[in-house]
Amino acid sequence: MDATDQRSNELIAKKIALQETFKMYTAENGFSYEEWINPSNDSFYESYKKDLADIDNELAPAITYQS
C-alpha cells in the first residue's frame, strides 16, 4: 500500500468516526435543524461541518481548470 492509499484510508476512518460522533450526539441531544443551518460559533454542528468539509476536501479536492 502506498502513502496515498494509506492517507485515504486514514481519512475515511476519521470520516466514519466523525459520523459516529454525529450519530451519538443527535441521539443524546436531538437534531436541531435551526442549529444545522445556522450554527453558532464553537457549537458541535459548526465543528462537525468544518471537520467533515476538511476531510472531504482532502479526499476529493476541487477540480481546477487550466487555460
VEXTI-985232 format. One record per atom (N, C-alpha, C): atom name; residue in three letters; y, x negated, z; residue number from 1. Coordinates in nm, 4 decimals. Last residue first. Layout:
REM VEXTI-985232
name:resn:y:x:z:resi
CA:ALA:Y:X:Z:NUM
...
This chain:
REM VEXTI-985232
name:resn:y:x:z:resi
N:SER:2.6991:0.6160:-1.8319:67
CA:SER:2.7548:0.6483:-1.9628:67
C:SER:2.7783:0.5235:-2.0440:67
N:GLN:2.4483:0.7317:-1.6152:66
CA:GLN:2.5229:0.6183:-1.6684:66
C:GLN:2.5773:0.6568:-1.8052:66
N:TYR:2.4147:0.9370:-1.3339:65
CA:TYR:2.4134:0.9225:-1.4784:65
C:TYR:2.4969:0.8036:-1.5197:65
N:THR:2.1994:0.9718:-1.0624:64
CA:THR:2.3284:0.9242:-1.1122:64
C:THR:2.3150:0.8986:-1.2616:64
N:ILE:2.0547:1.1975:-0.8433:63
CA:ILE:2.0490:1.1372:-0.9769:63
C:ILE:2.1898:1.0946:-1.0158:63
N:ALA:2.0071:1.1221:-0.4998:62
CA:ALA:2.0752:1.1980:-0.6049:62
C:ALA:2.0659:1.1216:-0.7374:62
N:PRO:1.6770:1.0372:-0.3778:61
CA:PRO:1.8215:1.0151:-0.3943:61
C:PRO:1.8785:1.0973:-0.5099:61
N:ALA:1.4490:1.1336:-0.1919:60
CA:ALA:1.4833:1.1757:-0.3283:60
C:ALA:1.6330:1.1592:-0.3480:60
N:LEU:1.4380:0.9995:0.0529:59
CA:LEU:1.3147:1.0281:-0.0210:59
C:LEU:1.3422:1.0606:-0.1673:59
N:GLU:1.7055:0.9909:0.1276:58
CA:GLU:1.6334:0.8656:0.1067:58
C:GLU:1.5048:0.8879:0.0276:58
N:ASN:1.7673:1.2595:0.1447:57
CA:ASN:1.8446:1.1751:0.0535:57
C:ASN:1.7776:1.0407:0.0290:57
N:ASP:1.5888:1.3447:0.3444:56
CA:ASP:1.5747:1.3951:0.2078:56
C:ASP:1.6493:1.3078:0.1067:56
N:ILE:1.6972:1.2066:0.5678:55
CA:ILE:1.5597:1.1807:0.5227:55
C:ILE:1.5436:1.2235:0.3771:55
N:ASP:1.9525:1.3233:0.5782:54
CA:ASP:1.9368:1.1782:0.5663:54
C:ASP:1.7984:1.1426:0.5134:54
N:ALA:1.8884:1.5944:0.6157:53
CA:ALA:1.9573:1.5523:0.4931:53
C:ALA:1.9430:1.4020:0.4713:53
N:LEU:1.7767:1.5801:0.8727:52
CA:LEU:1.6964:1.6265:0.7608:52
C:LEU:1.7579:1.5833:0.6280:52
N:ASP:1.9990:1.4965:1.0222:51
CA:ASP:1.8789:1.4134:1.0167:51
C:ASP:1.7912:1.4513:0.8978:51
N:LYS:2.1698:1.7192:0.9779:50
CA:LYS:2.2104:1.5850:0.9389:50
C:LYS:2.0884:1.4947:0.9227:50
N:LYS:2.0229:1.9314:1.0884:49
CA:LYS:2.0589:1.9346:0.9468:49
C:LYS:2.0995:1.7970:0.8957:49
N:TYR:2.0036:1.8404:1.3584:48
CA:TYR:1.8837:1.8678:1.2775:48
C:TYR:1.9171:1.8617:1.1281:48
N:SER:2.2709:1.8300:1.4398:47
CA:SER:2.1930:1.7063:1.4323:47
C:SER:2.0663:1.7254:1.3484:47
N:GLU:2.3338:2.1066:1.4161:46
CA:GLU:2.4122:2.0035:1.3467:46
C:GLU:2.3302:1.8753:1.3313:46
N:TYR:2.1496:2.2286:1.5882:45
CA:TYR:2.1474:2.2588:1.4452:45
C:TYR:2.2218:2.1527:1.3640:45
N:PHE:2.2259:2.1287:1.8403:44
CA:PHE:2.0933:2.0997:1.7869:44
C:PHE:2.0915:2.1191:1.6360:44
N:SER:2.5671:2.0033:1.8276:43
CA:SER:2.4666:2.1058:1.8546:43
C:SER:2.3317:2.0621:1.7966:43
N:ASP:2.7796:1.8339:1.7735:42
CA:ASP:2.6782:1.7902:1.8701:42
C:ASP:2.5781:1.8982:1.9077:42
N:ASN:2.9918:2.1022:1.6794:41
CA:ASN:2.9680:1.9581:1.6896:41
C:ASN:2.8680:1.9291:1.8000:41
N:SER:2.8227:2.4022:1.5705:40
CA:SER:2.9265:2.3323:1.6454:40
C:SER:2.8906:2.1838:1.6524:40
N:PRO:2.7403:2.5263:1.2445:39
CA:PRO:2.7021:2.4630:1.3712:39
C:PRO:2.8205:2.3949:1.4388:39
N:ASN:2.7285:2.7730:1.0680:38
CA:ASN:2.8482:2.7035:1.1140:38
C:ASN:2.8187:2.6349:1.2476:38
N:ILE:2.4643:2.8483:1.0101:37
CA:ILE:2.5652:2.8450:0.9038:37
C:ILE:2.6853:2.7612:0.9429:37
N:TRP:2.3434:2.8296:1.2632:36
CA:TRP:2.2854:2.7601:1.1482:36
C:TRP:2.3900:2.7423:1.0375:36
N:GLU:2.4940:2.9989:1.4198:35
CA:GLU:2.4970:2.8558:1.4514:35
C:GLU:2.4392:2.7733:1.3355:35
N:GLU:2.4203:3.2408:1.2937:34
CA:GLU:2.5618:3.2005:1.3018:34
C:GLU:2.5737:3.0503:1.3278:34
N:TYR:2.1473:3.2502:1.3403:33
CA:TYR:2.1965:3.2379:1.2028:33
C:TYR:2.3417:3.1906:1.2018:33
N:SER:1.9555:3.1140:1.5701:32
CA:SER:2.0913:3.1654:1.5586:32
C:SER:2.1408:3.1421:1.4167:32
N:PHE:1.6413:3.1824:1.7010:31
CA:PHE:1.7155:3.1283:1.5872:31
C:PHE:1.8518:3.1954:1.5804:31
N:GLY:1.5224:3.0869:2.0291:30
CA:GLY:1.5519:3.1819:1.9233:30
C:GLY:1.6298:3.1143:1.8114:30
N:ASN:1.4422:2.8976:2.2093:29
CA:ASN:1.5808:2.9436:2.2154:29
C:ASN:1.6148:3.0539:2.1156:29
N:GLU:1.1688:2.8422:2.1665:28
CA:GLU:1.2215:2.8497:2.3027:28
C:GLU:1.3572:2.9193:2.3094:28
N:ALA:1.1451:2.8448:1.8907:27
CA:ALA:1.0504:2.9250:1.9707:27
C:ALA:1.1039:2.9445:2.1125:27
N:THR:1.3387:2.6637:1.8155:26
CA:THR:1.3614:2.8051:1.7856:26
C:THR:1.2641:2.8954:1.8602:26
N:TYR:1.2152:2.4271:1.9141:25
CA:TYR:1.3484:2.4683:1.9603:25
C:TYR:1.3706:2.6172:1.9363:25
N:MET:0.9763:2.4178:1.7661:24
CA:MET:0.9713:2.4328:1.9117:24
C:MET:1.1052:2.4810:1.9664:24
N:LYS:1.0833:2.3882:1.5065:23
CA:LYS:0.9944:2.4997:1.5371:23
C:LYS:0.9887:2.5247:1.6880:23
N:PHE:1.2191:2.1469:1.5338:22
CA:PHE:1.2922:2.2686:1.4996:22
C:PHE:1.2107:2.3922:1.5373:22
N:THR:1.0013:1.9782:1.5801:21
CA:THR:1.1053:1.9914:1.6824:21
C:THR:1.1854:2.1188:1.6594:21
N:GLU:0.8757:2.0024:1.3340:20
CA:GLU:0.8059:2.0500:1.4538:20
C:GLU:0.9051:2.0699:1.5684:20
N:GLN:1.0660:1.8778:1.1748:19
CA:GLN:1.0380:2.0192:1.1538:19
C:GLN:0.9634:2.0798:1.2727:19
N:LEU:1.0419:1.6180:1.2755:18
CA:LEU:1.1691:1.6882:1.2870:18
C:LEU:1.1493:1.8385:1.2704:18
N:ALA:0.7818:1.5577:1.1956:17
CA:ALA:0.8140:1.5607:1.3384:17
C:ALA:0.9440:1.6368:1.3623:17
N:ILE:0.8210:1.5655:0.9168:16
CA:ILE:0.7265:1.6582:0.9790:16
C:ILE:0.7557:1.6705:1.1283:16
N:LYS:1.0001:1.3526:0.8910:15
CA:LYS:1.0398:1.4873:0.8495:15
C:LYS:0.9489:1.5916:0.9136:15
N:LYS:0.8479:1.1357:0.9773:14
CA:LYS:0.9684:1.1726:1.0518:14
C:LYS:1.0120:1.3149:1.0186:14
N:ALA:0.6557:1.1373:0.7721:13
CA:ALA:0.6122:1.1598:0.9105:13
C:ALA:0.7317:1.2003:0.9971:13
N:ILE:0.8245:1.0741:0.5595:12
CA:ILE:0.7545:1.2028:0.5587:12
C:ILE:0.7064:1.2370:0.6997:12
N:LEU:0.8992:0.8158:0.6333:11
CA:LEU:0.9993:0.9217:0.6219:11
C:LEU:0.9359:1.0602:0.6251:11
N:GLU:0.6509:0.6831:0.6208:10
CA:GLU:0.7252:0.6881:0.7461:10
C:GLU:0.8269:0.8022:0.7443:10
N:ASN:0.5927:0.7132:0.3473:9
CA:ASN:0.5038:0.7730:0.4475:9
C:ASN:0.5731:0.7847:0.5824:9
N:SER:0.8008:0.5597:0.2410:8
CA:SER:0.7914:0.7029:0.2100:8
C:SER:0.7037:0.7743:0.3115:8
N:ARG:0.7285:0.3078:0.3392:7
CA:ARG:0.8546:0.3681:0.3821:7
C:ARG:0.8529:0.5184:0.3562:7
N:GLN:0.4861:0.2725:0.2003:6
CA:GLN:0.4861:0.2742:0.3457:6
C:GLN:0.6132:0.3402:0.3983:6
N:ASP:0.5765:0.2686:-0.0634:5
CA:ASP:0.4842:0.3739:-0.0198:5
C:ASP:0.4831:0.3860:0.1323:5
N:THR:0.7323:0.0346:-0.0469:4
CA:THR:0.7938:0.1627:-0.0842:4
C:THR:0.7066:0.2794:-0.0390:4
N:ALA:0.5475:-0.1679:0.0119:3
CA:ALA:0.6520:-0.1342:0.1099:3
C:ALA:0.7167:0.0006:0.0802:3
N:ASP:0.2129:-0.0646:-0.0927:2
CA:ASP:0.3340:-0.1468:-0.0974:2
C:ASP:0.4396:-0.0936:-0.0007:2
N:MET:-0.1169:-0.0860:0.0000:1
CA:MET:0.0000:0.0000:0.0000:1
C:MET:0.1234:-0.0908:0.0000:1
